Amino acid sequence: MPTKIGKQSICGHPSEKLFKSWTVRRCDRLTATRSRLVKVRKMLQSPLTDSDGFISKKDHTAEKKSCQKTLDTLTKDIKQIQADIADTIANDPYLKELYGYIQSVKGIGPAIATELLIITARATPQRIQGHH
């Protein structure tokens, strides 16, 4: 016999419909883009950070300066995507409520809360029932 959770997701909406919602799909796409940009930024920063002390200060400064505009642009784009995600969630009352519950847990910030929101939205009754 299906459980109450198996029939509905949080907030009383069928989870299949929730994942099909434009809002969740948009959050999913934005989160994937944010993740890629963060990886690129880390890839660019790592050699700059790791080379400190191994090459001359002059060369290190020159390398850092040559990448700074790209790093600044990546950071700006990441912040814009984070703002887009926050706006998208804020404009959907059901996701906003769920997001609030998730973020109320100590140590969970916006990025993790968004990921958990997307994962929760993907949880269909069949998937939930299969994990009892």
Residue pairs with C-beta under 8 A, 6 or more apart in sequence:
2 125
2 129
3 128
3 129
3 132
5 128
6 125
6 128
6 129
7 14
7 125
8 14
8 15
8 125
9 15
9 18
9 120
9 121
9 123
10 98
10 101
10 120
11 18
11 94
11 97
11 98
13 94
14 125
15 120
15 121
15 122
15 123
15 124
15 125
15 128
16 124
16 125
18 24
18 94
18 121
19 25
19 121
19 122
19 124
21 92
21 95
21 121
23 88
23 89
23 91
23 92
23 95
24 95
24 117
24 118
24 121
26 88
27 85
27 88
27 89
27 95
27 114
27 117
27 118
28 118
30 81
30 84
30 85
30 88
31 85
31 111
31 114
31 115
31 118
33 81
34 78
34 81
34 82
34 85
34 111
37 74
37 77
37 78
37 81
38 78
40 74
41 71
41 74
41 75
41 78
44 67
44 70
44 71
44 74
45 71
47 63
48 60
48 63
48 64
48 67
51 60
51 63
52 60
55 63
82 110
82 111
85 110
85 114
86 110
88 95
89 95
89 96
89 99
89 114
89 117
90 96
95 117
95 121
98 117
98 120
99 113
99 114
99 117
102 108
102 112
102 113
102 116
102 117
103 109
103 110
103 113
108 116
